[in-house]
Amino acid sequence: MHNYARVNHIDLEQDLTVDEYYSVKSGLRIILSKIKSPKIYGYFTLLTEAENDEGLPHTLEHLIFLGSHKYPHKGLLDSLAYKCLSEGTNAWTSIDHTCYTIETFGMEGFSNILPIYLDFILNPTLADDMFLSEVHHIFENGTHNGVVYSEMKSIENNCENIIERTVITNLYPNDKSGYRFETGGTLDGLRKTNNNRVREYFKKFYKLNNFAIIIFGNFNNDDILNIIYEFEQYHLELNPEQVLGGAHAAAAAADTAAKTNTKTSTEDAPSAEQLFISHMQSPERPWSEQCNVERRSDSKVVKKYYPCNNLNNGQVCIAWRGCDWADFHTKLAISLLGNYLTDLTTSPVSKRLLEDKENTYCSSLDFALEDLKGNYFTIDIYDVVYKFRVAGGEDKQQAGQQQTGQQPTEQSQTEQGKTAKLYDPKMDEVGEITRKCLQQVLEEPLNMDRMKNIIVRSYLQHLKDLEAAPQYLLNEFIIKYFIYGRNKEDLNNCLNLKKAYVDLLGKKEEYWKEVLKKFFVQNNYVEVRCYPSYKKAKQIELFERNLIESEQKKYGNEKLQEMAKHVRKIKESFEKKPPKSSLNVVDSAKPQNVLIEGISVFRNFELLQKGEGETRNTSLEVSPIEMDTSQDVSCENAKLLSSVEGDLKRVIFPIQLSHIPSNFVSINVLINSSNVNEELKKYIPLLSYLLFETDVEVNKTNVKCELFTEELIRHTINYCCNYGLGGNAKNFRGGSLGNILCIQIVGLYEHYEKLFDLLFLSIFKMNLTMERMEIILKSAYQNLLQKKNET
C-alpha cells in the first residue's frame, strides 16, 4: 500500500480533476487527472538542462529505448506495449525537459507496461555499443553517421532552427544560461562527445527527485499509486543514493512509524507538504539559477544565412522577452494581444504586410509565446522576397543596384548570362514596418469589440480542448508547473484560467495599450533576418568534403574499415528480435475489458439509396455506436429518433447526426468532386484556399471580407476548408480521399443556426473580386515556393 501524500487537488471545468502526490522518501512527484476516455495516457517527465552543445538530453532520449538492465533488448519495450493495446512508445526532448509517453486502451494494459517503462527510463544499460550505433560513429569513407547525428544534421542549417537558436542566444545573454545551448546537440558537439559524458549527465538528471509521472485516464488513483510505489521500492533498492536524507528521512520514518504503530518521536518531523514546498524551492533544482533568465539591455538586428535555392524564401523574426512564468494573467494578456495584432487577415499587422496588392511583403505571419521561466514571444514573418529574377544582362543588374542603393551580397548568372539577381529591400524593411505598425496601433483607438471577441473565442477554444482532448492541453500546463512552479498554488493558477479570462474581458482600452507599450513597443527586441543563400549551401558542401578528407587522413583506410565493420556488427546484433521468453513478462491485455462510452449516430443513407426512383417510405437508419446497450440508452435513442425523423426525411442529400454530450457543435460539409469537369477540378485546391477569405453577398449587398471575418470570429471557434480528409489547404497538403472537399465550422451549440447562416454565405454567396484574388494568390504563391523548397 502506497504512502504518498496528496499535496494538491484541483477541480476544473468539464468536471475534470487533477491530484498531485509527493513521495517524502525520494522526492518523486505524481500527478493524476481523471478524464472520460477509453485510453490511459502516460507522460513521464524529467527536468533536463543542457550545459553545453553536446546534445546530451536528446542523446539520452534515444538511448533509453535500447534496453534496461532488467530488460536488455532493443525493441522489447514497444513489443510489450503492443501486447498492452498500445501503438508503441514515444518521447520528445524540449529546451527544459525530456518526456517519455505511452497511450494504452484500458487500465489492464497500462498497469502491465507502467513498471517496465519506468525501468527503461531510470535504469538503462547505456552500453558503449549503443552509443556508437544510435548517436555517432564514423563510416569507412570518413562520413559521420548515427541516428542522432543524422537527425540533427537534417535540421542544423534549416531556416527555422537558425532563427530559433539566434533568437534564444540573444534574448538570454548570460553565457551560463541553459536556454542558450542546443538540447539536440550541434554537429560539432556530437562529434566531440562520448558515452562517458552521457552517463555523467544521466546520473545528474535522471533521479526520482527530478522526475514527475503524469497520467490521464479513467482509473482509480490508488491502483495507479500502488503500482508506482512498488516500482519505487524496487528502484531505491538498486539506487539507494536516491533516498533523500535529512528532514525527508525523518518524515519518512515518522510516516512508517505511524502506519506500524511503532513508538517514535514525530514532533520535530516536518509535514509532507512542508517538504514538498521546500523541494519545489530548492536552489539545487534545474533552472533555479538567475543566470538563466537575465535580460539584454538593448535591441539588436542579426543577419543570418541558410542554404536555399529559392531566393524568395527569406524569413524575419522579431522577438521580445515577456514576463515571469508565474505571472499567468500578464502571460495570457500578451498572447491575446498577439492574436489581436497578427491573427487572420483583419489584424493590423496582417493587413499591413499581406493585404497590399501592390507590395505584398510575405506569405504569412505567426505569433507565438515560448513558456519558459522568463518567457519570450515572437512575430515570425515567412517567405519574404530577398532577390528576384529579371531578363537581361549586367546593365539591368547594375540598374537594380542603383534603384535600391545597396549591393547584392550574392550574384549569379545562368550559363547564357541572360538572368541576373536583383536585390529586393523587403528583407531589410519588413521588421521596421512591423514595429511602425505596432506604434501606429498604440497611437490609434483599439477595436475593443474585436479584442473582446478574441478573448471570448480563445476561452471557448480552451473549453473545447478541455472537452475533446484534455490530456494534451493540461499536460502542457502541468509539465511547465513541474519545471518552474515554486508554490503549490501555482498548479491551480496555471490550470484554472477562467478567472483570468473573465478579468481580461473587463479590461478597458487603457490596460491593453499599456501591455502593448510595455511589451511590444518600448521593450528591447531582437530581430533576426535569415536570408536564403546559394553560397551558404556551397560552403556547407565544401565543409563536409573537407571533414571527410580530414577523417580519412586521421584514421587511414584500414582503421576506417575496421571501425565500420565494428559498427555493422553492432547494428546486426541490435536488429535481432527480442527472445520470445522476454515477451512473456506481460500478458496480452483483453480488448473486451476496455470501457468505451459510445455515441449514437442517426443517418438517412439507407433511406436515400432505397428511395432512388421510388416513393421514400423507408424508416431511418439508426446506428448506436456504443458499448452500453442498456434499456435507458435505447429509450433515449428512440426519443431522439422520434424528434429528428421527420426533419431528416425531408433532407434530399445524405446526412449524419452524431449525438454526444457537448456544449459545442461541429458542422461538416463533404462534397464529392468525382463528377466535376476535369478542367474545373484543378481549381478545387484554390477554392479551398479562398473559402472564408472573400467578400460575401447579403441581401444583394456586398459585405467586405473584413466585416465578414469579424462575424466569423464573433460566432465560431474554428472554421476551415480543405481537400481530402485531414488535409491542409494553406500548407498545400492533401488528405486521404483527395476527391472530397471538406468544409467545417465549429461553435457553441447556442449559435447553431448562426453557424449554418455563415456556412451558407461562405459557400453560396461568395463574392470574389480580382483584387481580392490577387492579394490571396500572391501570398499563396510565396508560401508554395517555400513548401517546394522544404521537400
N, C-alpha and C positions, 0 to 999 in steps of 0.2 A: 504494500500500500504506500503510495507516494506521500511525501511530507512537504510538498511545495506550498509556499504561501501565496495566496491571491492578493496582489497589490493594486489591482485596477479592475473596475467593472464599468463598462460604457454602454449605454443604450443609445441606439441611433435610429434614424428614420427607417422606414420599411421593416420595422420590427427586428432589426439586426442588433446583435450584442457582441461585445468584444471583452474578453477576460485576459488579464495578464498575470502570470505566475512567476515566482522567483525562487531559485534554489540557494539557500544560505550556505550550503556546503561547497558549491562550485561556482556560483555566480551565473549559472545558466538562466536564460530568460525564455519563457514560453508564452506565446500569445495565440489564443484560440478564438475563433469567430464562428458563431452558428449562422449558417445560411441555408436556404432551401435549395438543395442541389443534390442530384444523384452522385455527383463526383465529390471526392475529397482532394483538396489542393494543399500541397506542402511546399513551403518556401523556407529553406534552411540557410540562414544568412550569417555571414561573418564580417566583422569590421576589418577592412584591409586598407592600408595606407601605403602607397608607393613611396619608396625612399630614394629611388633612382630610376633610370630609364631601362632597366634590365627586364622589365615585364614580368616580375615575379608573381604578382597577383593573378595575372592571366595564365601564366605558365602552370601554376598550381591548379587552376580550374580544369585544365586539360589532364593533368597527371592524376588527379583524384579518381577519375573513372577507370583507371587502368588496373585497379585491384587494391585490396587492403590485406593486412597480414592474415586475417581470418579467411578472407575470400580472394586469394591471389590470382585472379583470372580476368584478363581484359574481355569485355563484352558480357561478363556474367551478370552485372547489375541490370542491364537492360533486358537480358533474357529472363531474369527473375521478375522484373517489372511487368513483362508481357503476361506472365502467369498470374499476376495480380490485377489483371484488367486495366493495364496502363499502356499508353502508346510509347512509353520509354521515359528516360530522364533527360534533363537539360540543365543548363546553367548559363549565367552571364557574369561578366566582370565589369563593374561600374567604377567610376572615379573614386568612390568612397566605400565600396563594399563588394563582396562576392556572394552570389546567391545560387543555390542548387535547388532545382524544382522537380516536382513529380505530381501527376494527376492520376488518380485511380477511380474507377467506378466502384463505389461501395466501400464500407469500412473494413470488410474482411480482407481485401487485398492490401489496403493501406496499412493495416495492423501488421501484416506479414512483412512488407517491404521496408517499413519505417526503421527498425533497428539495424537492418542490413545496410540501408542507405547511409545512416548516421555513421556506421563503422567505416564505410568507404571514405567519408568526408574527414573523419577525425583520426583514423588510424591507417592511412595509406602506406603502401610499401615504398614509394618514391625511389625505385631502383635506378641505377645509372643507365641501364639499357633503355628504360622507359624515357628518360630524358633525351637520349640520343635519337630515338625513333620519333618521339612526339614533338620535341621542342626544336632541336637544332643539330644538324650534322653536315659534313662536307662530303659531296659525292665524288666519283672518280675523275670527273672532268674539272673539278675545282669549284663547282657551284655550291652555294649554301642552300640547304633544304631543311625540311622539318614541317610538321603540320602548323605549329605556332608561327614559325618563321615565315612560311608561305602566306599564312593568313594576314600577318602584319605587312608583308611586302605588297599585298594587294591593296592596302589602304593608306600606307605611309605617305604616298605622294598624290593622293586624290585631293580635290579642292576642299571638300568638307572637313577632312581631317586636318589639313594645313591651317584652315581658318580657325577651327576649334582650338588647336594647340597654341596658335599665336594669340588668340583672344585670352585664353587662360593664363599663359605665361606673362602677359602684360597687365591683366587685371589683378593678378596676385603676385606682386613684385618681389616678395621675400624669397630668396633662393632656397630656403628650407621648407617652403610650403609644399605639402604633399599634393596639392592640386596641380602643381606645375609639371609633374612627371607623367610620362606615358605609361598607363597601367598595363597596356598590352605589350609594351616594350618597343623601343626603336630597333631598327635592324642592326645598328651598331651595338646597341646594348645587348641584344640577343646573341650576337656573335661573341661577346665578351663574357657572358655569364656562364655558370656551370651548375651542376646538380647540388653541390655543397651549399651554394648560395640559396637554392630553392629550399633545402632542408632547414637552413637557418631561418628563413622567412616563415616557413610553416611552423616552426617551434615558437616563434614570437607571436603569431597572429591566430593560429588555429587552436584555440583553447576554449574551454567551456565558458569562462567568464567574458569571452569575446564573441559569444555565439547566441543567436536567437532562433528558436524553432517557431515558425508562424504557420498555422494550419486553419483552413476554412472548410466547412462542410457540415453535414447533418450527423452529429455524433454526440456521445456522452463525454463530457470533459474528463471525468475520472478515468474512463477507459484509455483515452489518449495519454493522460498523465502517468498512468501506471506503466504503460509500455516505455515511455521515455525514462521514467525513474529506474526501471530495470536496466536499461541500457546505460544510464549514468553511473550506476554502481559498478557495472562491468568495466566501463571506460576508466573510472577512477582507480580501479584495481590495477589496470595496465599503466596508468599515468598518475601515480599518487601525488606528484608535484603540482597537479592541478586542483588539489583540495585546498581550499582557502583557509588560511590560518587566522590568528588574532581574534578580533571580535566575531568574525564569521564562524570560527571554530567554536567559540563559547556559545553562540546562539544555536549552532547545530547540536552541540552537546545537551543544551537545555531542552531543545525540542525532543531529542531522543529520550531524555530522562522523563519528560512529561508523558511520553507515549508508553514507556515501560514501567511507569510508577516508581522509578528509581529516585532515591532521595539525593538531591544535589542542589547547590545554591544557584538560583536563577535570577536573583535580584539585580545583579550587575550586567546580565546578558542583554544586549540591545535587541529591539524587536526586528523582525524580518523587514518591515517597512523602513526602519531607520537604516538598516544595512543596504537595502535596495537603493535608497536615495544617495547614500554615501558612495555606492558603486557607480551610480549614474554620474556623479560629480567628481569622480576620481581623476586627478591630473594625469594618471598613467594610462587612461583610455586613449585609443587612437583619436585623432582630430581634436584633442583638448588644447593644444598649444596655440597661443595667439598668433604666432607667425604664419599660421595657415590662412588667416583672413585679413592680413594687413592690406590697406588700400593704397593705390597710387595717388600721387599728389598733383598730377597734371593730365591733360589729354594728349593723345598720340595717334598718328596715322602711320600704318605699317603697310608696306608693299611686299607682296609675295607672288611667286610664280608657280604654276603647276603644269605638268605635261599635258598638252591637249592639241589636237589637230584642227580644232574649230575655234577660231579667234572671236566668235560671237558669244562665247560662254564664260565671260568673266563673272565673278561674284563679289559682292561687297557686304560686309557685316559691320554693323555699329553696335557696340556692346557697352553696357554700363553696370556698375556694381549697384546692388539693391539694398535690401535690409537684412537683419539677422533672421536665422531660420525660425526662431520662436515668435517673431512678430507676424503672426498669421493674418492679422487684419490688414496691415500695410502690404504684405505679400499678395494677398488676394486683390487689393486695390490696384497694384501695379499690373497684375495680369489682366484685369478687366479693362483698365485704361489702355493697355497694349492692344487688346482686341478692338477697342473703340478706334484707335489710330490706324490699324492695319488690316482688320478682318473685312472681307467682302469688298466689292467694288465701290461701296458707298463710303468707305472710310477715308479720312483726309489724305493719308499718305498714299493709299492705293490710287485714289483719283489723280493725285499729282504725278505719280510715276507710271501709271498704267493707262489712264484714260485720255491722254493727249494723243490724238490721232496723228499729229504732225511729228511728235517726238516721244515715242514710247521708249522708256528707259530700261525696262526689264520684262521678263515673262511673268513673274510672280514675286511675292514677298511674304515673309512669315515673321511672326513674333513668338518668342519662346523665353521661358524663365527656367534657369537651372537651379534646382533647390538644394543648395549647399549650406554649410554652416553660416557663411556670409554669401548670399546668393548673387547671381548676376543674370541679366536679361539682354536679349539681342533683337535687333531687326535685321533679318537676312534678306538681301536683295539678289535675286537669281537671274542668270543669263543676261548680264549687262554686256552690250556690244563693246569690244575693245578695238578691233580693227575690222575693216571691210574691204571687199574686192572691187576694183573698177577695171574696165578695159583700158588699155593704153600702156605707155612706156614710162620712162623716167620723168618726162615733163609733167605728167599728171601726178606722179608720186610727189614730186617737189612742190607742185601747186597745192596738194593736200597738206603738206607740211607747213606751207606758208599760211594756209587758212587757219590751221589750229594753233600755229605759233609754237609747236613742240615737235621734237624729233622722235620718230618712232624708235623704240628700243630694239625692234627686230625687223629685218627686211628680208623678203624672199621673192623670187620671181619664178614663173613657170619656165619650162625649158625653152619655150618660144620667146620669153621675155615680154609677153603681152599682158600679164596680170601683175598688179602690184598691190601691196597692202597700204591702206591709208589709215592714219591714226584717227580714232574717234574718241572725243573727250568724255564720253559718258561715264567711264570708269572713275575718272577723277572728279566728276561733278556730282554724281548721284548721292554721295554721302552728305555733302554740303546742302544740296537741295532738300534732302530729308530733314536735316536739322533746321533749315529755314522754315520748312513746313510745320515742324513742331513748334517753333517760335510763333508762327502765324496762328496756329490753333490756340496757343496761350493768350494771344492778344485779342482774339475774336471770341464772341459768345459760343459756348459749347451747346451742342444739340442734346439737351438734357433728356428729351423724350427717347432719343436713340440710346443714350447712356443707360437709362433705366430699363429699356428693352433688353439690352445686352446683359445687364445684371440678372434680370428675371430668367432670360434664356439660359444663361450659364448655370444658374441654380437648378433649373428644370433638367438640364443635361446631367448635372450631378445626381439628381434624384433618379433619373432614368438609368444611369450607370449603376447606382446602388441597387436598383431593381433587377436589371438584366444581368450584370456581372460584377457583383460587389467585391469578389475576391481580387480582381485586378485593380480596381480603384483603391480599395482600402489597403491592400498590400503596399502600394507605393507610399502612402502616408505612414504606415506602420514602420516600414524599413527606415525611413528618414527619422522617425521618432526614436527608433532603436539607436541610430547613429548619433543624433545630435540632442536628443531630449535630456534635460538636466533636472526635471521635476516630473513627478508622476502625473500632474495635471496637464502636462504637455500632450499626453495621448488624447485626452478628451478635447483639448483645444484644437488639435490638428484634424480630428475626425468630425467633430460637430461644427460644421461650417454654417449652419442655418443662421445662427445669431449674427455672424459676420456679414452674411449676405443681407439680412434684414437691416442691419445698421448701415451698410453702404447704400442700400436702396433709399434711405432717408437723407443721405448727404446732399448738401447744396452744391452749386456750381463752384463756389469758392474752395471747397475741400478738394475737388478734382483738379482744379487749376494749381493748387498748392502741390499736389502729388506730381503733376506734370512738370511744374517748375523745378521742384527739388530733385526728382529722379531722372528726368529726361533732358530738360533744357539747361539747367545750371550745373548738372552733375558732370564730373570728368568722364570722358569716354575714350574708348579705343576703337578706331576704325581700321579694319583690315581689308585691303583691296587685293584680291587674288586674281592675277592676270593669267589667261591661257597662254601657253608658250611652246612653240616648236623647239626652241633652243633648250628648254628645260628637259624635254624628252630625250634629246640627243646627249645632254650632259649625264643623265641617268644611265643611258645605254653605254656611254663611254666608261662611267664609273664601274658598271657591272663587268665590263670586259677587263678592265684593269684589275679588279678584285679577283677575278678568276685566274688571270695570269700570275698575280701575286701568290695565290694559294698553290698554284702549280709549281712555282719556284720554291716556295717554302717547304712543301712536303715531298715533291718529286712524284713521278708517275707510280712507282712501286708502292710507296706509302699510301697514296690516294686509292689505289686499287685494293689494298689491304683494308683501309678504312671503310670503303664502300661494301666490300664483302662482309665485313662485320655487321654493318647496318642492315644489309639484306637478310642476314641470318637472324637478326633480332626481329625484323618485320615478319619473317616466316613463322617464327615461334609465336608471335602475337596473333597471327591470322588463324591459328588453330582454335577450334571451338572449345569452350569450357567442357571439362569431363561431365558425362551425364550424371554422375553421382552428385556433383555440385549443384545441379539443378533441382535436386530433391530436398533442398533445405527449406523450401516453402511449398505448400500445397497450392494447387490451382484454385483461385477464387471462383465461386459459383455465381454465374450471372443472375440466377433466379433470386439470389439474396440481395440484389441491388434494388433499393427502393426508388421507384420513379413516380413522381407526381405528374400524371399525364394531362393532356389538353383535349378538348372536344372540338372537332372540326366539322363544319357544315358546308356541303358543296351542292352545286346543281349540275355537275359534269355529266353524270349518267342521264339525267333528265334531258339535257340538250342533245346528247348522242342519240337517244331513242326518239327524240322529238323531230328529227330531220324528216320533213315531208309528211308528217302525220300530226294529229291533234296531240298536244302536250298534256297528257293526263297522268303523268307518272310521278310518284312521290319522290321527294328529295332524298339524296344520299346523305346519310349521317355517319360520320366516322369518329367514334370516340377513341382517340389515340391515348389510351391511359391504362395503367395497371389496376387502378381502383374501379371495380365494376359493381360497386355496392348499389343497393336499391335507391339510396338517396341521390347518388350521382345520376343514375338512369332517369329518375324522376325530373331532376334538374335539366337534363338534356332534352327531355320531352317537352318541358315548358319552354325552353329556348327555341326548340324547333317550331313549336306552335306559334311563337311570336314572330319568327322571321320567314316562315314558309311562304306566306302569301307574297311578300316582297321579293323573295328570291325567284319565285316562279315567273315574275314579270320581267326579270332581267334576261336580255337576249344574248348575253355572252357569258362564258364560264366565270364563275365567282366562287371564292372560298372564304369562309369566315372562321377564324381561329379564336376560340374563346379562352382567354387567360385572365387571371387576376392582375390587373394593371391600372395605373392612373393615366396611361398613355395609349395612343392608338397609332398604328403604323399602316398607312395605305400604300400598297404596292401595285403598280400597273405594269404588266408584262405584255409586250407587243411582239408578235411573231412576224419577222420580216422576210420569211421564206418566199412569199409571193410578190415581194416588191421588185419592180423592174431593176435589172442589173445595173443600168446606168445610174439610177437613183440610189441604189443600195450603198454605193461607195460614200454617199453623203451622210449616212446614218451616224458614224462617229462624230461628224461635225454637228449634227443635230443634238446629240447627247451633250456636246460641249456648250451649245448655245442655250439649251433649255434652262429656264430660271435666270437667264442673263440678258434678257432683251426687254424692250417695251412691250406692253400688252394693251389690248383694246377693251375698254369697259364702257358699256352703253354708248358705243360709237364714238368714244373719246379716247385719245391716246394717253396712256399713263406711262410716264418715263420710268425707265428701268430702276433708277434710284429710289423713286417712291414705292414701286412695287417690291423692291428688295426690303424696304423698311416694313412693309406689311408682312413679308415672309419672316423677318426677324421677330416681329411682334407676336405672331401666332404659331410659329413652329420651333422645334429644337433641332431639326435636321431636314434637309431636302437634297436630292441628288438625282442625276440621270446618267446611266452607264450602259454600255453594250456588253452583253454577256453577264451571267450570274457571277457576282464577286469581282467584276471589272472596275476600272477606274478611268473614266474618260480623260480627265485632266492630266493623268500620268501616262496616257496612251497605252493602257494595259487592258486588253480584253479579257473577259472572264470565260467560264465554261458556257456552253450553248451560246456561241457568239452571234447566232441569228436572232437572239432575244434582246429587245430594248427594254431596260428596266428603269422605271421611274418610281421614286419613293418620296413620301413626305411623312414626317412624324411630328406629333404634337400632343398636347393634353387632350384627354377624351372629351372634355367640355367644349373644345374647339373643333369637334368632328366635322360639323357642317362647313365651317370656315375653311378647313383643310381641303375639303372637296372643291370649294369655290376657287381656292388658289391653284389647285391642281388643274382644274378645268381651264382657267385663264392661261396657265403656263403652256398647256398642250394645244388648245384650240383657238386661243386668242393672241398668239404670239404676233407681235408687230415688229418685224425685223427690218431695220434700215441698213443701207450700205455703210453708213457712217459707223454704226454700232458693230457691224460685221467686221469692218476694217480694224477697229480697235482690238476686238477679241482675237482676230486671226493673227495680228502682229505679235501679240503676247504668246499665243499658242505656238506660233512658228518658232519663236526663240526657245520655248520650252521643249519643243520637238528636237531641235538641234542638240540640246543638252542630253536628252534621253538617248539619242543616237550615239552620242559620244560615250555614254556610260556602258553601252552594250559591247 
